[in-house]
């Protein structure tokens, strides 16, 4: 009789270990990757898509994946509203994963889309703001297969264009680009106050 009880107990123990391993995988880098819908490059973020984002962005990213967005904690320091990243898309190239997400704050209608890039080994490369909408400007972008973003900033008084190399650390926060001029420096866009 004891042999019969021992076998179900062993099966239960193995099932528990297997479930723990699956849970660990679901919360690692592969679990983070699974939170994003795959998309292809080139990818265009138009103004009308930014308006649609107000109601169509999915569920917030689980807190267990926040560690894969290293600029998130620093970005959260700029507002009292809690930051809640919303996965939008992931782009896979031969060497990199680029994660596009909205940095949501409360229920406001401002959209701030950023891209965080990792290499295929899971090493962090860079985070850059690429598109968004607020009361002062609309920032749209075309993201190329070589992970460069051609960005257009349409403000109340003028329109500006720049190119951002998404493989270089740059501008992880939304900038009030309606009041800046742009210079190209070593293939990376920088902004200067006028």
GIUR-V350759 format. One record per residue. N is the residue number from 0. NEAR is the number of other C-alpha atoms within 8 Angstrom. D_LAST is the distance of its C-alpha to the last C-alpha in Angstrom with 2 decimals. Layout:
# GIUR-V350759
<<N,NEAR,D_LAST> <N,NEAR,D_LAST>>
This chain:
# GIUR-V350759
<<0,4,85.11> <1,5,82.63> <2,6,81.63> <3,7,80.60> <4,8,78.32> <5,8,76.79> <6,8,75.52> <7,8,73.46> <8,8,72.05> <9,8,70.96> <10,8,69.43> <11,8,67.51> <12,8,66.24> <13,8,65.09> <14,8,63.40> <15,8,61.52> <16,8,60.31> <17,8,59.29> <18,8,57.34> <19,8,55.53> <20,8,54.55> <21,8,53.21> <22,8,51.25> <23,8,49.71> <24,10,48.75> <25,9,47.21> <26,11,44.88> <27,9,43.89> <28,9,41.35> <29,9,43.57> <30,10,43.66> <31,12,39.86> <32,8,39.82> <33,7,42.39> <34,8,40.11> <35,11,37.91> <36,9,39.03> <37,8,39.08> <38,8,36.93> <39,7,36.59> <40,8,33.80> <41,8,32.05> <42,9,30.83> <43,8,28.65> <44,10,26.94> <45,8,26.69> <46,10,25.35> <47,6,28.97> <48,8,29.85> <49,12,27.17> <50,8,28.81> <51,8,32.18> <52,9,31.12> <53,10,31.35> <54,5,35.13> <55,6,35.97> <56,9,34.56> <57,7,37.57> <58,6,38.83> <59,8,36.68> <60,11,37.05> <61,6,39.87> <62,5,38.92> <63,6,41.03> <64,11,38.43> <65,10,35.34> <66,6,35.88> <67,7,34.82> <68,8,31.28> <69,7,30.35> <70,8,26.78> <71,9,28.31> <72,7,29.32> <73,7,25.96> <74,9,24.31> <75,11,26.97> <76,7,25.86> <77,6,22.86> <78,6,25.25> <79,6,28.76> <80,7,29.74> <81,8,31.67> <82,10,30.21> <83,10,32.49> <84,10,31.60> <85,13,33.16> <86,16,34.20> <87,12,33.25> <88,11,34.30> <89,13,35.05> <90,11,34.75> <91,10,37.17> <92,7,36.84> <93,4,39.34> <94,7,37.68> <95,10,35.40> <96,12,35.14> <97,11,31.81> <98,13,31.88> <99,12,29.77> <100,12,29.76> <101,12,28.29> <102,12,27.34> <103,13,29.06> <104,9,28.95> <105,8,31.81> <106,5,32.39> <107,6,28.91> <108,6,27.81> <109,10,24.50> <110,14,24.88> <111,12,23.20> <112,12,24.73> <113,14,24.60> <114,13,26.66> <115,13,28.54> <116,14,30.37> <117,13,33.71> <118,11,36.01> <119,8,39.54> <120,5,40.90> <121,7,38.78> <122,7,36.34> <123,8,32.79> <124,11,30.13> <125,12,26.71> <126,15,24.98> <127,13,21.95> <128,12,20.57> <129,12,21.15> <130,14,21.45> <131,13,21.55> <132,14,21.53> <133,9,20.61> <134,5,20.25> <135,9,16.59> <136,13,16.68> <137,12,19.20> <138,13,18.71> <139,14,21.62> <140,13,22.82> <141,11,25.52> <142,12,26.99> <143,10,29.04> <144,8,32.29> <145,4,30.69> <146,9,28.36> <147,12,25.11> <148,13,23.02> <149,11,21.41> <150,14,18.94> <151,11,17.78> <152,13,15.33> <153,11,16.39> <154,11,14.44> <155,7,15.58> <156,5,13.50> <157,7,12.91> <158,9,14.30> <159,9,13.01> <160,9,15.43> <161,10,15.81> <162,10,18.89> <163,12,19.78> <164,11,22.87> <165,14,24.69> <166,9,26.89> <167,9,24.20> <168,10,22.89> <169,12,19.35> <170,9,17.85> <171,11,20.83> <172,7,19.06> <173,8,17.51> <174,5,13.74> <175,8,12.16> <176,9,10.73> <177,13,10.46> <178,7,7.01> <179,10,5.71> <180,10,6.24> <181,11,9.49> <182,8,11.53> <183,9,15.28> <184,7,16.86> <185,4,20.65> <186,7,21.01> <187,11,18.81> <188,13,15.46> <189,9,12.73> <190,8,9.29> <191,8,6.30> <192,6,3.78> <193,5,0.00>>
